Amino acid sequence: MTAFALPQDWKTSLQAALAAKETVALQGFLDAELAAGKTVFPPQAEWFRALELTPLDKVRVVILGQDPYHGPGQAHGLCFSVLPGVRTPPSLSNIYKELGNDLGLPRPNHGFLEHWARQGVLLLNSVLTVEMAKAASHSKKGWEQFTDAIIAQVNAQSKPVVFMLWGAYAHKKAANVDASRHLVLKAAHPSPLSAHNVFLGCKHFSQCNAFLISNGFQPMDWALPDIALREAPTLF
């Protein structure tokens, strides 16, 4: 069975979760999917990209997603983010609208969010893999328990962290975050189906930065620099 390749800091803190029966069953499921020739997104090398880019002791903000994108060339291990050259998804477009409304930032020419992750924004999906063209196909296979353990480790950190929770699923996912130590911001999901229901206008980005500054930390640089885009990959 292929062992999960986590960065050492996260691997050390998640020893109990890695040994749990749910995780062992999850690894067996993923091995079987790959052995059967199924296409799984993101590529295996990027399953834990969020953890690679954002070490546990550097986490300042957590944004929770639910399921990776299931189209070719989209998912790369960070929630809401897509690779350069891939069309910005509707939910991320609404996130950009709120950034503009809240902080006056221009809309980027891409949907690639690594700039945030490298500053300490943990862009974590609840489920870290999906079969191509089959949304939620890897839900209830063990990922939820594993990412619960990730959230618990962040919650246990001594320094205050901002949790930006968009939509009912994210609200439930982080139900056990200690709001007496951390800042928990809740709004509707940025999906076009719900963005006008208390997502646009939530001002989470400015609230986040005000909280970080009040606790002696540098504010987040939410501005995403434009990047030189190569020809977009063929998605279908």
C-alpha atoms as a printed R data frame, in Angstrom:
    type eleno elety resid chain resno       x      y       z
1   ATOM     1    CA   MET     A     1   0.000  0.000   0.000
2   ATOM     2    CA   THR     A     2   1.342  3.415  -0.978
3   ATOM     3    CA   ALA     A     3   2.039  5.576   2.065
4   ATOM     4    CA   PHE     A     4   0.868  9.182   2.024
5   ATOM     5    CA   ALA     A     5   3.799 11.491   1.249
6   ATOM     6    CA   LEU     A     6   3.287 14.368   3.679
7   ATOM     7    CA   PRO     A     7   5.781 17.095   4.568
8   ATOM     8    CA   GLN     A     8   7.626 16.116   7.735
9   ATOM     9    CA   ASP     A     9   6.065 18.720  10.020
10  ATOM    10    CA   TRP     A    10   2.538 17.698   9.095
11  ATOM    11    CA   LYS     A    11   3.464 14.003   9.100
12  ATOM    12    CA   THR     A    12   4.718 14.279  12.669
13  ATOM    13    CA   SER     A    13   1.619 16.100  13.903
14  ATOM    14    CA   LEU     A    14  -0.763 13.744  12.082
15  ATOM    15    CA   GLN     A    15   0.700 10.416  13.204
16  ATOM    16    CA   ALA     A    16  -2.515  9.303  14.888
17  ATOM    17    CA   ALA     A    17  -4.619 10.239  11.861
18  ATOM    18    CA   LEU     A    18  -2.244  8.433   9.503
19  ATOM    19    CA   ALA     A    19  -2.539  5.268  11.558
20  ATOM    20    CA   ALA     A    20  -6.332  5.425  11.884
21  ATOM    21    CA   LYS     A    21  -8.351  2.645  10.274
22  ATOM    22    CA   GLU     A    22 -10.220  5.181   8.133
23  ATOM    23    CA   THR     A    23  -6.949  6.415   6.623
24  ATOM    24    CA   VAL     A    24  -5.677  2.891   6.018
25  ATOM    25    CA   ALA     A    25  -8.948  2.067   4.248
26  ATOM    26    CA   LEU     A    26  -8.677  5.304   2.249
27  ATOM    27    CA   GLN     A    27  -5.185  4.400   1.064
28  ATOM    28    CA   GLY     A    28  -6.432  0.987  -0.020
29  ATOM    29    CA   PHE     A    29  -9.316  2.585  -1.914
30  ATOM    30    CA   LEU     A    30  -7.006  5.018  -3.727
31  ATOM    31    CA   ASP     A    31  -4.539  2.266  -4.610
32  ATOM    32    CA   ALA     A    32  -7.379  0.239  -6.111
33  ATOM    33    CA   GLU     A    33  -8.681  3.220  -8.096
34  ATOM    34    CA   LEU     A    34  -5.270  3.898  -9.589
35  ATOM    35    CA   ALA     A    35  -4.604  0.211 -10.260
36  ATOM    36    CA   ALA     A    36  -7.896  0.037 -12.151
37  ATOM    37    CA   GLY     A    37  -6.653  2.771 -14.462
38  ATOM    38    CA   LYS     A    38  -9.058  5.443 -13.271
39  ATOM    39    CA   THR     A    39  -8.032  9.061 -13.683
40  ATOM    40    CA   VAL     A    40  -7.802 10.782 -10.312
41  ATOM    41    CA   PHE     A    41  -7.475 14.529  -9.787
42  ATOM    42    CA   PRO     A    42  -5.335 16.207  -8.732
43  ATOM    43    CA   PRO     A    43  -2.288 14.169  -9.783
44  ATOM    44    CA   GLN     A    44  -0.938 12.065  -6.917
45  ATOM    45    CA   ALA     A    45   2.110 14.284  -6.453
46  ATOM    46    CA   GLU     A    46  -0.233 17.195  -5.625
47  ATOM    47    CA   TRP     A    47  -2.651 15.535  -3.193
48  ATOM    48    CA   PHE     A    48  -0.940 17.326  -0.292
49  ATOM    49    CA   ARG     A    49   0.147 20.485  -2.097
50  ATOM    50    CA   ALA     A    50  -1.703 22.670   0.433
51  ATOM    51    CA   LEU     A    51   0.359 21.145   3.251
52  ATOM    52    CA   GLU     A    52   3.596 21.456   1.280
53  ATOM    53    CA   LEU     A    53   3.101 25.166   0.624
54  ATOM    54    CA   THR     A    54   1.787 26.025   4.096
55  ATOM    55    CA   PRO     A    55   3.702 24.437   7.002
56  ATOM    56    CA   LEU     A    56   1.704 23.945  10.185
57  ATOM    57    CA   ASP     A    57   3.583 26.581  12.170
58  ATOM    58    CA   LYS     A    58   3.124 29.112   9.345
59  ATOM    59    CA   VAL     A    59  -0.676 28.806   9.035
60  ATOM    60    CA   ARG     A    60  -2.297 32.218   9.553
61  ATOM    61    CA   VAL     A    61  -5.555 31.735   7.666
62  ATOM    62    CA   VAL     A    62  -7.655 28.691   6.765
63  ATOM    63    CA   ILE     A    63 -10.051 28.647   3.811
64  ATOM    64    CA   LEU     A    64 -12.069 25.449   3.464
65  ATOM    65    CA   GLY     A    65 -13.358 23.929   0.259
66  ATOM    66    CA   GLN     A    66 -15.269 20.711  -0.230
67  ATOM    67    CA   ASP     A    67 -14.172 18.693  -3.274
68  ATOM    68    CA   PRO     A    68 -11.449 19.157  -5.924
69  ATOM    69    CA   TYR     A    69 -12.379 20.259  -9.415
70  ATOM    70    CA   HIS     A    70 -13.026 17.168 -11.533
71  ATOM    71    CA   GLY     A    71 -12.145 18.472 -15.015
72  ATOM    72    CA   PRO     A    72  -8.762 17.815 -16.660
73  ATOM    73    CA   GLY     A    73  -6.108 20.411 -15.919
74  ATOM    74    CA   GLN     A    74  -7.978 22.129 -13.107
75  ATOM    75    CA   ALA     A    75  -7.258 20.736  -9.607
76  ATOM    76    CA   HIS     A    76  -3.739 21.047  -8.247
77  ATOM    77    CA   GLY     A    77  -4.202 20.577  -4.511
78  ATOM    78    CA   LEU     A    78  -5.457 23.994  -3.361
79  ATOM    79    CA   CYS     A    79  -9.145 24.687  -2.800
80  ATOM    80    CA   PHE     A    80 -10.750 27.171  -5.231
81  ATOM    81    CA   SER     A    81  -7.474 27.433  -7.190
82  ATOM    82    CA   VAL     A    82  -6.795 26.361 -10.775
83  ATOM    83    CA   LEU     A    83  -3.584 26.192 -12.774
84  ATOM    84    CA   PRO     A    84  -2.437 29.141 -14.882
85  ATOM    85    CA   GLY     A    85  -4.160 29.154 -18.250
86  ATOM    86    CA   VAL     A    86  -7.336 27.497 -16.944
87  ATOM    87    CA   ARG     A    87 -10.472 29.613 -16.969
88  ATOM    88    CA   THR     A    88 -11.283 31.070 -13.550
89  ATOM    89    CA   PRO     A    89 -14.219 29.078 -12.068
90  ATOM    90    CA   PRO     A    90 -17.424 30.926 -11.118
91  ATOM    91    CA   SER     A    91 -16.920 30.635  -7.335
92  ATOM    92    CA   LEU     A    92 -13.413 32.063  -7.582
93  ATOM    93    CA   SER     A    93 -14.718 34.861  -9.798
94  ATOM    94    CA   ASN     A    94 -17.057 35.842  -6.965
95  ATOM    95    CA   ILE     A    95 -14.169 35.684  -4.489
96  ATOM    96    CA   TYR     A    96 -12.348 38.136  -6.746
97  ATOM    97    CA   LYS     A    97 -15.441 40.369  -6.829
98  ATOM    98    CA   GLU     A    98 -15.444 40.482  -3.033
99  ATOM    99    CA   LEU     A    99 -11.715 41.244  -2.974
100 ATOM   100    CA   GLY     A   100 -12.412 44.187  -5.251
101 ATOM   101    CA   ASN     A   101 -15.383 45.377  -3.199
102 ATOM   102    CA   ASP     A   102 -13.609 44.942   0.130
103 ATOM   103    CA   LEU     A   103 -10.023 45.958  -0.592
104 ATOM   104    CA   GLY     A   104 -10.224 47.646  -3.975
105 ATOM   105    CA   LEU     A   105  -7.958 45.037  -5.570
106 ATOM   106    CA   PRO     A   106  -7.969 44.532  -9.342
107 ATOM   107    CA   ARG     A   107  -9.158 41.219 -10.754
108 ATOM   108    CA   PRO     A   108  -6.193 38.925 -11.551
109 ATOM   109    CA   ASN     A   109  -5.790 37.450 -15.019
110 ATOM   110    CA   HIS     A   110  -5.682 33.898 -13.633
111 ATOM   111    CA   GLY     A   111  -7.085 31.628 -10.907
112 ATOM   112    CA   PHE     A   112  -3.774 30.435  -9.417
113 ATOM   113    CA   LEU     A   113  -3.710 30.978  -5.633
114 ATOM   114    CA   GLU     A   114  -0.247 29.760  -4.650
115 ATOM   115    CA   HIS     A   115   0.694 33.331  -3.702
116 ATOM   116    CA   TRP     A   116  -1.793 33.088  -0.844
117 ATOM   117    CA   ALA     A   117  -0.692 29.614   0.232
118 ATOM   118    CA   ARG     A   118   2.962 30.645   0.433
119 ATOM   119    CA   GLN     A   119   2.004 33.440   2.853
120 ATOM   120    CA   GLY     A   120   0.239 31.111   5.273
121 ATOM   121    CA   VAL     A   121  -3.259 30.619   3.838
122 ATOM   122    CA   LEU     A   122  -4.114 26.932   4.172
123 ATOM   123    CA   LEU     A   123  -6.335 26.289   1.138
124 ATOM   124    CA   LEU     A   124  -7.773 22.980   2.266
125 ATOM   125    CA   ASN     A   125 -10.441 20.853   0.637
126 ATOM   126    CA   SER     A   126 -12.353 18.443   2.856
127 ATOM   127    CA   VAL     A   127 -11.852 15.674   0.295
128 ATOM   128    CA   LEU     A   128  -8.464 15.761  -1.424
129 ATOM   129    CA   THR     A   129  -9.097 13.619  -4.501
130 ATOM   130    CA   VAL     A   130 -11.839 12.946  -7.050
131 ATOM   131    CA   GLU     A   131 -12.354 10.732 -10.101
132 ATOM   132    CA   MET     A   132 -12.417 12.593 -13.396
133 ATOM   133    CA   ALA     A   133 -15.880 13.873 -14.306
134 ATOM   134    CA   LYS     A   134 -17.452 12.409 -11.162
135 ATOM   135    CA   ALA     A   135 -18.036 15.074  -8.532
136 ATOM   136    CA   ALA     A   136 -17.845 13.875  -4.909
137 ATOM   137    CA   SER     A   137 -16.815 10.396  -6.065
138 ATOM   138    CA   HIS     A   138 -14.205 10.125  -3.285
139 ATOM   139    CA   SER     A   139 -16.363 11.507  -0.490
140 ATOM   140    CA   LYS     A   140 -17.038  9.290   2.523
141 ATOM   141    CA   LYS     A   141 -13.934  7.208   1.800
142 ATOM   142    CA   GLY     A   142 -11.903  8.513   4.744
143 ATOM   143    CA   TRP     A   143 -10.668 11.902   3.594
144 ATOM   144    CA   GLU     A   144 -13.141 13.764   5.815
145 ATOM   145    CA   GLN     A   145 -11.698 12.251   8.997
146 ATOM   146    CA   PHE     A   146  -8.168 12.988   7.835
147 ATOM   147    CA   THR     A   147  -8.849 16.633   7.047
148 ATOM   148    CA   ASP     A   148 -10.738 16.963  10.346
149 ATOM   149    CA   ALA     A   149  -7.448 15.987  11.980
150 ATOM   150    CA   ILE     A   150  -5.642 18.702   9.986
151 ATOM   151    CA   ILE     A   151  -8.119 21.315  11.200
152 ATOM   152    CA   ALA     A   152  -7.731 20.046  14.773
153 ATOM   153    CA   GLN     A   153  -3.962 20.525  14.569
154 ATOM   154    CA   VAL     A   154  -4.394 24.102  13.363
155 ATOM   155    CA   ASN     A   155  -6.953 24.755  16.097
156 ATOM   156    CA   ALA     A   156  -4.457 23.483  18.683
157 ATOM   157    CA   GLN     A   157  -1.806 26.028  17.682
158 ATOM   158    CA   SER     A   158  -1.055 28.615  20.333
159 ATOM   159    CA   LYS     A   159  -1.116 31.572  17.934
160 ATOM   160    CA   PRO     A   160  -4.485 32.892  16.717
161 ATOM   161    CA   VAL     A   161  -5.596 31.865  13.226
162 ATOM   162    CA   VAL     A   162  -8.356 33.234  10.988
163 ATOM   163    CA   PHE     A   163 -10.880 30.679   9.701
164 ATOM   164    CA   MET     A   164 -12.797 31.943   6.668
165 ATOM   165    CA   LEU     A   165 -15.769 29.593   6.323
166 ATOM   166    CA   TRP     A   166 -17.948 29.943   3.242
167 ATOM   167    CA   GLY     A   167 -21.121 27.888   3.045
168 ATOM   168    CA   ALA     A   168 -22.904 25.489   5.379
169 ATOM   169    CA   TYR     A   169 -20.501 22.644   4.655
170 ATOM   170    CA   ALA     A   170 -17.475 24.666   5.746
171 ATOM   171    CA   HIS     A   171 -19.364 25.907   8.819
172 ATOM   172    CA   LYS     A   172 -19.989 22.312   9.926
173 ATOM   173    CA   LYS     A   173 -16.484 21.190   9.002
174 ATOM   174    CA   ALA     A   174 -14.924 23.656  11.446
175 ATOM   175    CA   ALA     A   175 -17.594 23.381  14.142
176 ATOM   176    CA   ASN     A   176 -14.989 22.527  16.794
177 ATOM   177    CA   VAL     A   177 -12.674 25.474  16.168
178 ATOM   178    CA   ASP     A   178 -12.152 27.453  19.380
179 ATOM   179    CA   ALA     A   179 -13.646 30.847  18.557
180 ATOM   180    CA   SER     A   180 -12.391 32.248  21.865
181 ATOM   181    CA   ARG     A   181  -8.802 32.056  20.516
182 ATOM   182    CA   HIS     A   182  -9.248 32.168  16.751
183 ATOM   183    CA   LEU     A   183 -11.275 34.444  14.488
184 ATOM   184    CA   VAL     A   184 -14.091 32.481  12.826
185 ATOM   185    CA   LEU     A   185 -15.691 34.313   9.889
186 ATOM   186    CA   LYS     A   186 -18.800 32.776   8.300
187 ATOM   187    CA   ALA     A   187 -20.594 33.646   5.082
188 ATOM   188    CA   ALA     A   188 -22.538 31.995   2.289
189 ATOM   189    CA   HIS     A   189 -20.631 30.002  -0.312
190 ATOM   190    CA   PRO     A   190 -19.232 32.096  -3.207
191 ATOM   191    CA   SER     A   191 -21.007 29.885  -5.743
192 ATOM   192    CA   PRO     A   192 -23.235 31.853  -8.171
193 ATOM   193    CA   LEU     A   193 -26.163 30.040  -6.557
194 ATOM   194    CA   SER     A   194 -25.542 31.667  -3.177
195 ATOM   195    CA   ALA     A   195 -22.966 34.445  -3.487
196 ATOM   196    CA   HIS     A   196 -25.542 37.206  -3.239
197 ATOM   197    CA   ASN     A   197 -26.827 35.621  -0.018
198 ATOM   198    CA   VAL     A   198 -24.304 37.213   2.350
199 ATOM   199    CA   PHE     A   199 -21.049 36.376   0.576
200 ATOM   200    CA   LEU     A   200 -20.643 39.451  -1.564
201 ATOM   201    CA   GLY     A   201 -20.288 42.215   0.980
202 ATOM   202    CA   CYS     A   202 -19.039 39.979   3.822
203 ATOM   203    CA   LYS     A   203 -15.715 41.894   4.006
204 ATOM   204    CA   HIS     A   204 -13.835 38.863   5.303
205 ATOM   205    CA   PHE     A   205 -10.546 39.942   3.762
206 ATOM   206    CA   SER     A   206 -10.374 43.270   5.576
207 ATOM   207    CA   GLN     A   207 -11.626 41.678   8.809
208 ATOM   208    CA   CYS     A   208  -8.908 39.053   8.518
209 ATOM   209    CA   ASN     A   209  -6.167 41.630   8.100
210 ATOM   210    CA   ALA     A   210  -7.487 43.776  10.959
211 ATOM   211    CA   PHE     A   211  -7.402 40.730  13.249
212 ATOM   212    CA   LEU     A   212  -3.864 39.777  12.208
213 ATOM   213    CA   ILE     A   213  -2.618 43.325  12.785
214 ATOM   214    CA   SER     A   214  -4.348 43.525  16.181
215 ATOM   215    CA   ASN     A   215  -2.467 40.379  17.215
216 ATOM   216    CA   GLY     A   216   0.918 41.685  16.122
217 ATOM   217    CA   PHE     A   217   1.145 39.914  12.744
218 ATOM   218    CA   GLN     A   218   1.681 41.241   9.253
219 ATOM   219    CA   PRO     A   219  -1.522 41.543   7.211
220 ATOM   220    CA   MET     A   220  -2.080 39.212   4.288
221 ATOM   221    CA   ASP     A   221  -1.136 40.456   0.840
222 ATOM   222    CA   TRP     A   222  -4.318 39.377  -0.920
223 ATOM   223    CA   ALA     A   223  -3.294 40.961  -4.239
224 ATOM   224    CA   LEU     A   224  -2.495 38.290  -6.806
225 ATOM   225    CA   PRO     A   225   0.101 39.466  -9.296
226 ATOM   226    CA   ASP     A   226  -0.744 38.910 -12.943
227 ATOM   227    CA   ILE     A   227   1.323 36.169 -14.514
228 ATOM   228    CA   ALA     A   228   2.437 35.421 -18.042
229 ATOM   229    CA   LEU     A   229  -0.044 32.846 -19.276
230 ATOM   230    CA   ARG     A   230   0.940 30.111 -21.641
231 ATOM   231    CA   GLU     A   231  -1.603 28.601 -23.991
232 ATOM   232    CA   ALA     A   232  -4.452 27.181 -21.937
233 ATOM   233    CA   PRO     A   233  -4.494 23.370 -21.676
234 ATOM   234    CA   THR     A   234  -7.240 21.484 -23.435
235 ATOM   235    CA   LEU     A   235  -9.842 20.586 -20.820
236 ATOM   236    CA   PHE     A   236 -12.027 18.211 -22.799
